[in-house]
């Protein structure tokens, strides 16, 4: 029975995708056959963008993934320090952590992006010069966008990490201190590894969101995945075909990450008393049918 459930959980997403594709194609064919529409569909552009992507699409896809990974890693590190800061006994440290979280959670991300790149540059605070590392050149706009995304993500990760730490039995810290561990060592060796079971699921959801949030970097003229398709549709005037193709690529990215996240959660759940053998199914994850998490989004 368990194997049957696992087989169904693997096949169900494929059937959902197939049904979705058929529904979309049906609607598109109906639209094409309607005499009321004067729009000339260029389906060859759509299918080429999906099945024969050129170097521009590949480059935009790679840049989106790299920015997402780097920004998410920065957000996790900042979130850990901010969470520990919010729980610190020293007042000034708590104030700094609380102000950081309040500031970046309370202002729109697009405002943060434009402020970090255009605002700091115009004010001559930091002009974001290009960085060259061997054959690789990192554009200033990419740097500013990645930093802003990481800082913004860190504010949300702070609440996720803090919730994970608070979910650990306080007796764990007391036992570690009784064994002679310093507070920092006890936090690294005892508390944080146990808190990871609570942190990982919402962290995975945050990265799923990060893959899509990178599209906001178009305001800085960063040629990531969305801006790549935006440029193409400007060249061919085929917004329907190219933006539909962009949506398919984003769906592919988030679906792949959904599979990876499900595998990670199942691995973490093994050996946990009372934990389910499997995390949320891929269909539930993709369709949003999940329970509440510690995320502040």
MODELLER restraints for C-alpha pairs under 7 A, 6 or more apart:
rsr = mdl.restraints
at = mdl.atoms
rsr.add(forms.Gaussian(group=physical.xy_distance, feature=features.Distance(at['CA:9:A'], at['CA:281:A']), mean=6.17, stdev=0.5))
rsr.add(forms.Gaussian(group=physical.xy_distance, feature=features.Distance(at['CA:12:A'], at['CA:283:A']), mean=6.96, stdev=0.5))
rsr.add(forms.Gaussian(group=physical.xy_distance, feature=features.Distance(at['CA:13:A'], at['CA:282:A']), mean=6.57, stdev=0.5))
rsr.add(forms.Gaussian(group=physical.xy_distance, feature=features.Distance(at['CA:13:A'], at['CA:283:A']), mean=5.39, stdev=0.5))
rsr.add(forms.Gaussian(group=physical.xy_distance, feature=features.Distance(at['CA:42:A'], at['CA:241:A']), mean=6.92, stdev=0.5))
rsr.add(forms.Gaussian(group=physical.xy_distance, feature=features.Distance(at['CA:43:A'], at['CA:241:A']), mean=6.71, stdev=0.5))
rsr.add(forms.Gaussian(group=physical.xy_distance, feature=features.Distance(at['CA:45:A'], at['CA:241:A']), mean=6.64, stdev=0.5))
rsr.add(forms.Gaussian(group=physical.xy_distance, feature=features.Distance(at['CA:46:A'], at['CA:241:A']), mean=5.00, stdev=0.5))
rsr.add(forms.Gaussian(group=physical.xy_distance, feature=features.Distance(at['CA:46:A'], at['CA:242:A']), mean=6.00, stdev=0.5))
rsr.add(forms.Gaussian(group=physical.xy_distance, feature=features.Distance(at['CA:46:A'], at['CA:245:A']), mean=5.83, stdev=0.5))
rsr.add(forms.Gaussian(group=physical.xy_distance, feature=features.Distance(at['CA:49:A'], at['CA:245:A']), mean=6.40, stdev=0.5))
rsr.add(forms.Gaussian(group=physical.xy_distance, feature=features.Distance(at['CA:50:A'], at['CA:245:A']), mean=6.32, stdev=0.5))
rsr.add(forms.Gaussian(group=physical.xy_distance, feature=features.Distance(at['CA:56:A'], at['CA:228:A']), mean=6.73, stdev=0.5))
rsr.add(forms.Gaussian(group=physical.xy_distance, feature=features.Distance(at['CA:57:A'], at['CA:225:A']), mean=6.69, stdev=0.5))
rsr.add(forms.Gaussian(group=physical.xy_distance, feature=features.Distance(at['CA:57:A'], at['CA:228:A']), mean=6.32, stdev=0.5))
rsr.add(forms.Gaussian(group=physical.xy_distance, feature=features.Distance(at['CA:60:A'], at['CA:223:A']), mean=6.12, stdev=0.5))
rsr.add(forms.Gaussian(group=physical.xy_distance, feature=features.Distance(at['CA:60:A'], at['CA:224:A']), mean=4.21, stdev=0.5))
rsr.add(forms.Gaussian(group=physical.xy_distance, feature=features.Distance(at['CA:60:A'], at['CA:225:A']), mean=4.25, stdev=0.5))
rsr.add(forms.Gaussian(group=physical.xy_distance, feature=features.Distance(at['CA:60:A'], at['CA:228:A']), mean=6.06, stdev=0.5))
rsr.add(forms.Gaussian(group=physical.xy_distance, feature=features.Distance(at['CA:61:A'], at['CA:224:A']), mean=6.57, stdev=0.5))
rsr.add(forms.Gaussian(group=physical.xy_distance, feature=features.Distance(at['CA:61:A'], at['CA:225:A']), mean=5.12, stdev=0.5))
rsr.add(forms.Gaussian(group=physical.xy_distance, feature=features.Distance(at['CA:63:A'], at['CA:224:A']), mean=5.68, stdev=0.5))
rsr.add(forms.Gaussian(group=physical.xy_distance, feature=features.Distance(at['CA:64:A'], at['CA:211:A']), mean=6.90, stdev=0.5))
rsr.add(forms.Gaussian(group=physical.xy_distance, feature=features.Distance(at['CA:64:A'], at['CA:214:A']), mean=6.45, stdev=0.5))
rsr.add(forms.Gaussian(group=physical.xy_distance, feature=features.Distance(at['CA:64:A'], at['CA:224:A']), mean=5.37, stdev=0.5))
rsr.add(forms.Gaussian(group=physical.xy_distance, feature=features.Distance(at['CA:64:A'], at['CA:225:A']), mean=6.08, stdev=0.5))
rsr.add(forms.Gaussian(group=physical.xy_distance, feature=features.Distance(at['CA:65:A'], at['CA:211:A']), mean=6.87, stdev=0.5))
rsr.add(forms.Gaussian(group=physical.xy_distance, feature=features.Distance(at['CA:67:A'], at['CA:146:A']), mean=6.03, stdev=0.5))
rsr.add(forms.Gaussian(group=physical.xy_distance, feature=features.Distance(at['CA:68:A'], at['CA:210:A']), mean=5.77, stdev=0.5))
rsr.add(forms.Gaussian(group=physical.xy_distance, feature=features.Distance(at['CA:68:A'], at['CA:211:A']), mean=5.60, stdev=0.5))
rsr.add(forms.Gaussian(group=physical.xy_distance, feature=features.Distance(at['CA:68:A'], at['CA:214:A']), mean=6.86, stdev=0.5))
rsr.add(forms.Gaussian(group=physical.xy_distance, feature=features.Distance(at['CA:71:A'], at['CA:146:A']), mean=5.47, stdev=0.5))
rsr.add(forms.Gaussian(group=physical.xy_distance, feature=features.Distance(at['CA:71:A'], at['CA:147:A']), mean=6.82, stdev=0.5))
rsr.add(forms.Gaussian(group=physical.xy_distance, feature=features.Distance(at['CA:71:A'], at['CA:149:A']), mean=5.71, stdev=0.5))
rsr.add(forms.Gaussian(group=physical.xy_distance, feature=features.Distance(at['CA:71:A'], at['CA:150:A']), mean=4.26, stdev=0.5))
rsr.add(forms.Gaussian(group=physical.xy_distance, feature=features.Distance(at['CA:72:A'], at['CA:150:A']), mean=6.08, stdev=0.5))
rsr.add(forms.Gaussian(group=physical.xy_distance, feature=features.Distance(at['CA:72:A'], at['CA:153:A']), mean=6.84, stdev=0.5))
rsr.add(forms.Gaussian(group=physical.xy_distance, feature=features.Distance(at['CA:72:A'], at['CA:207:A']), mean=6.46, stdev=0.5))
rsr.add(forms.Gaussian(group=physical.xy_distance, feature=features.Distance(at['CA:74:A'], at['CA:150:A']), mean=5.15, stdev=0.5))
rsr.add(forms.Gaussian(group=physical.xy_distance, feature=features.Distance(at['CA:75:A'], at['CA:150:A']), mean=4.57, stdev=0.5))
rsr.add(forms.Gaussian(group=physical.xy_distance, feature=features.Distance(at['CA:75:A'], at['CA:151:A']), mean=6.08, stdev=0.5))
rsr.add(forms.Gaussian(group=physical.xy_distance, feature=features.Distance(at['CA:75:A'], at['CA:153:A']), mean=4.75, stdev=0.5))
rsr.add(forms.Gaussian(group=physical.xy_distance, feature=features.Distance(at['CA:75:A'], at['CA:154:A']), mean=3.80, stdev=0.5))
rsr.add(forms.Gaussian(group=physical.xy_distance, feature=features.Distance(at['CA:75:A'], at['CA:157:A']), mean=6.56, stdev=0.5))
rsr.add(forms.Gaussian(group=physical.xy_distance, feature=features.Distance(at['CA:76:A'], at['CA:154:A']), mean=5.95, stdev=0.5))
rsr.add(forms.Gaussian(group=physical.xy_distance, feature=features.Distance(at['CA:76:A'], at['CA:157:A']), mean=6.05, stdev=0.5))
rsr.add(forms.Gaussian(group=physical.xy_distance, feature=features.Distance(at['CA:78:A'], at['CA:154:A']), mean=4.90, stdev=0.5))
rsr.add(forms.Gaussian(group=physical.xy_distance, feature=features.Distance(at['CA:79:A'], at['CA:154:A']), mean=4.33, stdev=0.5))
rsr.add(forms.Gaussian(group=physical.xy_distance, feature=features.Distance(at['CA:79:A'], at['CA:155:A']), mean=6.12, stdev=0.5))
rsr.add(forms.Gaussian(group=physical.xy_distance, feature=features.Distance(at['CA:79:A'], at['CA:157:A']), mean=4.58, stdev=0.5))
rsr.add(forms.Gaussian(group=physical.xy_distance, feature=features.Distance(at['CA:79:A'], at['CA:158:A']), mean=3.89, stdev=0.5))
rsr.add(forms.Gaussian(group=physical.xy_distance, feature=features.Distance(at['CA:79:A'], at['CA:161:A']), mean=6.68, stdev=0.5))
rsr.add(forms.Gaussian(group=physical.xy_distance, feature=features.Distance(at['CA:80:A'], at['CA:158:A']), mean=6.01, stdev=0.5))
rsr.add(forms.Gaussian(group=physical.xy_distance, feature=features.Distance(at['CA:80:A'], at['CA:161:A']), mean=6.11, stdev=0.5))
rsr.add(forms.Gaussian(group=physical.xy_distance, feature=features.Distance(at['CA:82:A'], at['CA:97:A']), mean=5.15, stdev=0.5))
rsr.add(forms.Gaussian(group=physical.xy_distance, feature=features.Distance(at['CA:82:A'], at['CA:158:A']), mean=5.38, stdev=0.5))
rsr.add(forms.Gaussian(group=physical.xy_distance, feature=features.Distance(at['CA:83:A'], at['CA:158:A']), mean=4.58, stdev=0.5))
rsr.add(forms.Gaussian(group=physical.xy_distance, feature=features.Distance(at['CA:83:A'], at['CA:159:A']), mean=6.53, stdev=0.5))
rsr.add(forms.Gaussian(group=physical.xy_distance, feature=features.Distance(at['CA:83:A'], at['CA:161:A']), mean=6.08, stdev=0.5))
rsr.add(forms.Gaussian(group=physical.xy_distance, feature=features.Distance(at['CA:83:A'], at['CA:162:A']), mean=5.02, stdev=0.5))
rsr.add(forms.Gaussian(group=physical.xy_distance, feature=features.Distance(at['CA:85:A'], at['CA:93:A']), mean=5.57, stdev=0.5))
rsr.add(forms.Gaussian(group=physical.xy_distance, feature=features.Distance(at['CA:85:A'], at['CA:94:A']), mean=5.23, stdev=0.5))
rsr.add(forms.Gaussian(group=physical.xy_distance, feature=features.Distance(at['CA:85:A'], at['CA:97:A']), mean=5.36, stdev=0.5))
rsr.add(forms.Gaussian(group=physical.xy_distance, feature=features.Distance(at['CA:86:A'], at['CA:94:A']), mean=4.64, stdev=0.5))
rsr.add(forms.Gaussian(group=physical.xy_distance, feature=features.Distance(at['CA:86:A'], at['CA:97:A']), mean=5.50, stdev=0.5))
rsr.add(forms.Gaussian(group=physical.xy_distance, feature=features.Distance(at['CA:86:A'], at['CA:98:A']), mean=6.22, stdev=0.5))
rsr.add(forms.Gaussian(group=physical.xy_distance, feature=features.Distance(at['CA:87:A'], at['CA:94:A']), mean=6.80, stdev=0.5))
rsr.add(forms.Gaussian(group=physical.xy_distance, feature=features.Distance(at['CA:88:A'], at['CA:94:A']), mean=5.95, stdev=0.5))
rsr.add(forms.Gaussian(group=physical.xy_distance, feature=features.Distance(at['CA:100:A'], at['CA:155:A']), mean=6.88, stdev=0.5))
rsr.add(forms.Gaussian(group=physical.xy_distance, feature=features.Distance(at['CA:101:A'], at['CA:155:A']), mean=4.57, stdev=0.5))
rsr.add(forms.Gaussian(group=physical.xy_distance, feature=features.Distance(at['CA:104:A'], at['CA:152:A']), mean=5.40, stdev=0.5))
rsr.add(forms.Gaussian(group=physical.xy_distance, feature=features.Distance(at['CA:104:A'], at['CA:155:A']), mean=6.07, stdev=0.5))
rsr.add(forms.Gaussian(group=physical.xy_distance, feature=features.Distance(at['CA:105:A'], at['CA:152:A']), mean=6.99, stdev=0.5))
rsr.add(forms.Gaussian(group=physical.xy_distance, feature=features.Distance(at['CA:105:A'], at['CA:155:A']), mean=6.22, stdev=0.5))
rsr.add(forms.Gaussian(group=physical.xy_distance, feature=features.Distance(at['CA:105:A'], at['CA:156:A']), mean=6.99, stdev=0.5))
rsr.add(forms.Gaussian(group=physical.xy_distance, feature=features.Distance(at['CA:110:A'], at['CA:216:A']), mean=6.77, stdev=0.5))
rsr.add(forms.Gaussian(group=physical.xy_distance, feature=features.Distance(at['CA:112:A'], at['CA:148:A']), mean=6.35, stdev=0.5))
rsr.add(forms.Gaussian(group=physical.xy_distance, feature=features.Distance(at['CA:113:A'], at['CA:145:A']), mean=5.91, stdev=0.5))
rsr.add(forms.Gaussian(group=physical.xy_distance, feature=features.Distance(at['CA:113:A'], at['CA:148:A']), mean=5.73, stdev=0.5))
rsr.add(forms.Gaussian(group=physical.xy_distance, feature=features.Distance(at['CA:116:A'], at['CA:144:A']), mean=6.11, stdev=0.5))
rsr.add(forms.Gaussian(group=physical.xy_distance, feature=features.Distance(at['CA:116:A'], at['CA:148:A']), mean=6.83, stdev=0.5))
rsr.add(forms.Gaussian(group=physical.xy_distance, feature=features.Distance(at['CA:117:A'], at['CA:141:A']), mean=6.56, stdev=0.5))
rsr.add(forms.Gaussian(group=physical.xy_distance, feature=features.Distance(at['CA:117:A'], at['CA:144:A']), mean=5.47, stdev=0.5))
rsr.add(forms.Gaussian(group=physical.xy_distance, feature=features.Distance(at['CA:120:A'], at['CA:126:A']), mean=5.39, stdev=0.5))
rsr.add(forms.Gaussian(group=physical.xy_distance, feature=features.Distance(at['CA:120:A'], at['CA:127:A']), mean=6.58, stdev=0.5))
rsr.add(forms.Gaussian(group=physical.xy_distance, feature=features.Distance(at['CA:121:A'], at['CA:127:A']), mean=4.20, stdev=0.5))
rsr.add(forms.Gaussian(group=physical.xy_distance, feature=features.Distance(at['CA:128:A'], at['CA:140:A']), mean=4.66, stdev=0.5))
rsr.add(forms.Gaussian(group=physical.xy_distance, feature=features.Distance(at['CA:128:A'], at['CA:144:A']), mean=6.95, stdev=0.5))
rsr.add(forms.Gaussian(group=physical.xy_distance, feature=features.Distance(at['CA:129:A'], at['CA:140:A']), mean=5.32, stdev=0.5))
rsr.add(forms.Gaussian(group=physical.xy_distance, feature=features.Distance(at['CA:130:A'], at['CA:137:A']), mean=6.62, stdev=0.5))
rsr.add(forms.Gaussian(group=physical.xy_distance, feature=features.Distance(at['CA:130:A'], at['CA:138:A']), mean=5.59, stdev=0.5))
rsr.add(forms.Gaussian(group=physical.xy_distance, feature=features.Distance(at['CA:130:A'], at['CA:139:A']), mean=4.80, stdev=0.5))
rsr.add(forms.Gaussian(group=physical.xy_distance, feature=features.Distance(at['CA:130:A'], at['CA:140:A']), mean=4.92, stdev=0.5))
rsr.add(forms.Gaussian(group=physical.xy_distance, feature=features.Distance(at['CA:131:A'], at['CA:137:A']), mean=5.59, stdev=0.5))
rsr.add(forms.Gaussian(group=physical.xy_distance, feature=features.Distance(at['CA:131:A'], at['CA:138:A']), mean=5.06, stdev=0.5))
rsr.add(forms.Gaussian(group=physical.xy_distance, feature=features.Distance(at['CA:131:A'], at['CA:139:A']), mean=6.77, stdev=0.5))
rsr.add(forms.Gaussian(group=physical.xy_distance, feature=features.Distance(at['CA:132:A'], at['CA:138:A']), mean=6.23, stdev=0.5))
rsr.add(forms.Gaussian(group=physical.xy_distance, feature=features.Distance(at['CA:141:A'], at['CA:220:A']), mean=6.02, stdev=0.5))
rsr.add(forms.Gaussian(group=physical.xy_distance, feature=features.Distance(at['CA:141:A'], at['CA:222:A']), mean=6.32, stdev=0.5))
rsr.add(forms.Gaussian(group=physical.xy_distance, feature=features.Distance(at['CA:142:A'], at['CA:222:A']), mean=6.23, stdev=0.5))
rsr.add(forms.Gaussian(group=physical.xy_distance, feature=features.Distance(at['CA:145:A'], at['CA:217:A']), mean=6.27, stdev=0.5))
rsr.add(forms.Gaussian(group=physical.xy_distance, feature=features.Distance(at['CA:156:A'], at['CA:295:A']), mean=6.97, stdev=0.5))
rsr.add(forms.Gaussian(group=physical.xy_distance, feature=features.Distance(at['CA:156:A'], at['CA:296:A']), mean=5.97, stdev=0.5))
rsr.add(forms.Gaussian(group=physical.xy_distance, feature=features.Distance(at['CA:159:A'], at['CA:296:A']), mean=6.79, stdev=0.5))
rsr.add(forms.Gaussian(group=physical.xy_distance, feature=features.Distance(at['CA:160:A'], at['CA:199:A']), mean=6.18, stdev=0.5))
rsr.add(forms.Gaussian(group=physical.xy_distance, feature=features.Distance(at['CA:160:A'], at['CA:294:A']), mean=5.28, stdev=0.5))
rsr.add(forms.Gaussian(group=physical.xy_distance, feature=features.Distance(at['CA:160:A'], at['CA:295:A']), mean=5.51, stdev=0.5))
rsr.add(forms.Gaussian(group=physical.xy_distance, feature=features.Distance(at['CA:161:A'], at['CA:199:A']), mean=6.02, stdev=0.5))
rsr.add(forms.Gaussian(group=physical.xy_distance, feature=features.Distance(at['CA:163:A'], at['CA:294:A']), mean=6.45, stdev=0.5))
rsr.add(forms.Gaussian(group=physical.xy_distance, feature=features.Distance(at['CA:164:A'], at['CA:195:A']), mean=4.65, stdev=0.5))
rsr.add(forms.Gaussian(group=physical.xy_distance, feature=features.Distance(at['CA:164:A'], at['CA:196:A']), mean=6.89, stdev=0.5))
rsr.add(forms.Gaussian(group=physical.xy_distance, feature=features.Distance(at['CA:164:A'], at['CA:198:A']), mean=5.14, stdev=0.5))
rsr.add(forms.Gaussian(group=physical.xy_distance, feature=features.Distance(at['CA:164:A'], at['CA:199:A']), mean=5.45, stdev=0.5))
rsr.add(forms.Gaussian(group=physical.xy_distance, feature=features.Distance(at['CA:165:A'], at['CA:191:A']), mean=6.68, stdev=0.5))
rsr.add(forms.Gaussian(group=physical.xy_distance, feature=features.Distance(at['CA:165:A'], at['CA:192:A']), mean=6.67, stdev=0.5))
rsr.add(forms.Gaussian(group=physical.xy_distance, feature=features.Distance(at['CA:165:A'], at['CA:195:A']), mean=5.25, stdev=0.5))
rsr.add(forms.Gaussian(group=physical.xy_distance, feature=features.Distance(at['CA:167:A'], at['CA:195:A']), mean=6.89, stdev=0.5))
rsr.add(forms.Gaussian(group=physical.xy_distance, feature=features.Distance(at['CA:168:A'], at['CA:191:A']), mean=6.67, stdev=0.5))
rsr.add(forms.Gaussian(group=physical.xy_distance, feature=features.Distance(at['CA:168:A'], at['CA:194:A']), mean=6.72, stdev=0.5))
rsr.add(forms.Gaussian(group=physical.xy_distance, feature=features.Distance(at['CA:168:A'], at['CA:195:A']), mean=6.15, stdev=0.5))
rsr.add(forms.Gaussian(group=physical.xy_distance, feature=features.Distance(at['CA:172:A'], at['CA:191:A']), mean=6.98, stdev=0.5))
rsr.add(forms.Gaussian(group=physical.xy_distance, feature=features.Distance(at['CA:173:A'], at['CA:186:A']), mean=6.36, stdev=0.5))
rsr.add(forms.Gaussian(group=physical.xy_distance, feature=features.Distance(at['CA:173:A'], at['CA:191:A']), mean=6.84, stdev=0.5))
rsr.add(forms.Gaussian(group=physical.xy_distance, feature=features.Distance(at['CA:176:A'], at['CA:186:A']), mean=5.70, stdev=0.5))
rsr.add(forms.Gaussian(group=physical.xy_distance, feature=features.Distance(at['CA:177:A'], at['CA:183:A']), mean=6.96, stdev=0.5))
rsr.add(forms.Gaussian(group=physical.xy_distance, feature=features.Distance(at['CA:177:A'], at['CA:186:A']), mean=6.96, stdev=0.5))
rsr.add(forms.Gaussian(group=physical.xy_distance, feature=features.Distance(at['CA:197:A'], at['CA:268:A']), mean=6.38, stdev=0.5))
rsr.add(forms.Gaussian(group=physical.xy_distance, feature=features.Distance(at['CA:201:A'], at['CA:265:A']), mean=6.79, stdev=0.5))
rsr.add(forms.Gaussian(group=physical.xy_distance, feature=features.Distance(at['CA:202:A'], at['CA:293:A']), mean=5.93, stdev=0.5))
rsr.add(forms.Gaussian(group=physical.xy_distance, feature=features.Distance(at['CA:202:A'], at['CA:294:A']), mean=6.32, stdev=0.5))
rsr.add(forms.Gaussian(group=physical.xy_distance, feature=features.Distance(at['CA:202:A'], at['CA:295:A']), mean=5.71, stdev=0.5))
rsr.add(forms.Gaussian(group=physical.xy_distance, feature=features.Distance(at['CA:204:A'], at['CA:261:A']), mean=6.04, stdev=0.5))
rsr.add(forms.Gaussian(group=physical.xy_distance, feature=features.Distance(at['CA:208:A'], at['CA:254:A']), mean=5.81, stdev=0.5))
rsr.add(forms.Gaussian(group=physical.xy_distance, feature=features.Distance(at['CA:208:A'], at['CA:257:A']), mean=6.87, stdev=0.5))
rsr.add(forms.Gaussian(group=physical.xy_distance, feature=features.Distance(at['CA:212:A'], at['CA:250:A']), mean=6.96, stdev=0.5))
rsr.add(forms.Gaussian(group=physical.xy_distance, feature=features.Distance(at['CA:215:A'], at['CA:224:A']), mean=6.99, stdev=0.5))
rsr.add(forms.Gaussian(group=physical.xy_distance, feature=features.Distance(at['CA:215:A'], at['CA:226:A']), mean=5.46, stdev=0.5))
rsr.add(forms.Gaussian(group=physical.xy_distance, feature=features.Distance(at['CA:218:A'], at['CA:227:A']), mean=5.55, stdev=0.5))
rsr.add(forms.Gaussian(group=physical.xy_distance, feature=features.Distance(at['CA:226:A'], at['CA:246:A']), mean=6.45, stdev=0.5))
rsr.add(forms.Gaussian(group=physical.xy_distance, feature=features.Distance(at['CA:229:A'], at['CA:242:A']), mean=5.79, stdev=0.5))
rsr.add(forms.Gaussian(group=physical.xy_distance, feature=features.Distance(at['CA:229:A'], at['CA:243:A']), mean=6.54, stdev=0.5))
rsr.add(forms.Gaussian(group=physical.xy_distance, feature=features.Distance(at['CA:229:A'], at['CA:246:A']), mean=6.45, stdev=0.5))
rsr.add(forms.Gaussian(group=physical.xy_distance, feature=features.Distance(at['CA:233:A'], at['CA:239:A']), mean=5.15, stdev=0.5))
rsr.add(forms.Gaussian(group=physical.xy_distance, feature=features.Distance(at['CA:233:A'], at['CA:242:A']), mean=5.94, stdev=0.5))
rsr.add(forms.Gaussian(group=physical.xy_distance, feature=features.Distance(at['CA:255:A'], at['CA:286:A']), mean=6.99, stdev=0.5))
rsr.add(forms.Gaussian(group=physical.xy_distance, feature=features.Distance(at['CA:258:A'], at['CA:282:A']), mean=6.44, stdev=0.5))
rsr.add(forms.Gaussian(group=physical.xy_distance, feature=features.Distance(at['CA:258:A'], at['CA:285:A']), mean=6.89, stdev=0.5))
rsr.add(forms.Gaussian(group=physical.xy_distance, feature=features.Distance(at['CA:259:A'], at['CA:282:A']), mean=6.53, stdev=0.5))
rsr.add(forms.Gaussian(group=physical.xy_distance, feature=features.Distance(at['CA:262:A'], at['CA:279:A']), mean=6.25, stdev=0.5))
rsr.add(forms.Gaussian(group=physical.xy_distance, feature=features.Distance(at['CA:262:A'], at['CA:282:A']), mean=6.99, stdev=0.5))
rsr.add(forms.Gaussian(group=physical.xy_distance, feature=features.Distance(at['CA:265:A'], at['CA:279:A']), mean=5.98, stdev=0.5))
rsr.add(forms.Gaussian(group=physical.xy_distance, feature=features.Distance(at['CA:266:A'], at['CA:277:A']), mean=6.65, stdev=0.5))
rsr.add(forms.Gaussian(group=physical.xy_distance, feature=features.Distance(at['CA:266:A'], at['CA:278:A']), mean=5.20, stdev=0.5))
rsr.add(forms.Gaussian(group=physical.xy_distance, feature=features.Distance(at['CA:266:A'], at['CA:279:A']), mean=5.71, stdev=0.5))
rsr.add(forms.Gaussian(group=physical.xy_distance, feature=features.Distance(at['CA:269:A'], at['CA:275:A']), mean=5.98, stdev=0.5))
rsr.add(forms.Gaussian(group=physical.xy_distance, feature=features.Distance(at['CA:269:A'], at['CA:276:A']), mean=6.85, stdev=0.5))
rsr.add(forms.Gaussian(group=physical.xy_distance, feature=features.Distance(at['CA:269:A'], at['CA:277:A']), mean=6.54, stdev=0.5))
rsr.add(forms.Gaussian(group=physical.xy_distance, feature=features.Distance(at['CA:270:A'], at['CA:277:A']), mean=6.67, stdev=0.5))
rsr.add(forms.Gaussian(group=physical.xy_distance, feature=features.Distance(at['CA:280:A'], at['CA:290:A']), mean=6.97, stdev=0.5))
rsr.add(forms.Gaussian(group=physical.xy_distance, feature=features.Distance(at['CA:284:A'], at['CA:290:A']), mean=6.30, stdev=0.5))
